[in-house]
């Protein structure tokens, strides 16, 4: 359950940062943290669909932005 709370807390921080107009780099770091938290949650739940979604998000974040 702590993993789910970590994901929700990270989402709240991201929303707050967006409202405050945080720079893209700050948001990107929070998104990376979100993927890590979601990955931990997916591992705990042993849900293949969730693990696949986390992997796709992680790959997307690893792709350089032009």
C-alpha positions as CSV (number, residue, x, y, z in Angstrom):
1,X,0.0,0.0,0.0
2,X,3.0,2.3,0.6
3,X,3.8,2.0,-3.1
4,X,0.4,3.2,-4.1
5,X,0.7,6.2,-1.7
6,X,4.1,7.0,-3.2
7,X,2.6,7.1,-6.7
8,X,-0.3,9.3,-5.6
9,X,2.0,11.7,-3.7
10,X,4.2,12.0,-6.7
11,X,1.2,12.8,-8.9
12,X,0.2,15.5,-6.4
13,X,3.7,17.0,-6.5
14,X,3.7,17.0,-10.3
15,X,0.3,18.7,-10.4
16,X,1.5,21.4,-8.0
17,X,4.6,22.0,-9.9
18,X,2.6,22.4,-13.2
19,X,0.3,25.0,-11.5
20,X,3.4,26.9,-10.2
21,X,4.9,26.9,-13.7
22,X,8.0,24.8,-12.8
23,X,10.7,24.5,-15.4
24,X,10.5,21.4,-17.7
25,X,13.7,19.9,-16.1
26,X,12.0,19.9,-12.7
27,X,8.9,18.2,-14.1
28,X,11.0,15.7,-15.9
29,X,12.8,14.7,-12.7
30,X,9.4,14.3,-11.0
31,X,8.1,12.2,-13.9
32,X,11.2,9.9,-13.6
33,X,10.5,9.5,-9.9
34,X,6.9,8.7,-10.7
35,X,8.0,5.9,-13.1
36,X,10.2,4.5,-10.4
37,X,7.4,4.5,-7.9
38,X,5.0,3.0,-10.4
39,X,7.5,0.3,-11.2
40,X,7.9,-0.6,-7.5
41,X,4.1,-0.8,-7.2
42,X,3.7,-2.9,-10.4
43,X,6.4,-5.3,-9.1
44,X,4.6,-5.7,-5.8
45,X,1.2,-6.3,-7.5
46,X,2.8,-8.7,-10.0
47,X,0.5,-7.2,-12.6
48,X,1.8,-7.8,-16.2
49,X,-0.2,-5.0,-17.7
50,X,1.0,-2.5,-15.1
51,X,4.6,-3.6,-15.5
52,X,4.3,-3.2,-19.3
53,X,2.9,0.3,-19.0
54,X,5.7,1.3,-16.6
55,X,8.3,-0.1,-19.0
56,X,6.8,2.0,-21.9
57,X,6.8,5.1,-19.7
58,X,10.4,4.5,-18.7
59,X,11.4,4.1,-22.3
60,X,9.6,7.2,-23.3
61,X,11.4,9.2,-20.6
62,X,14.8,7.8,-21.7
63,X,14.2,9.1,-25.2
64,X,16.1,12.5,-25.7
65,X,13.9,15.4,-26.4
66,X,15.0,17.4,-29.5
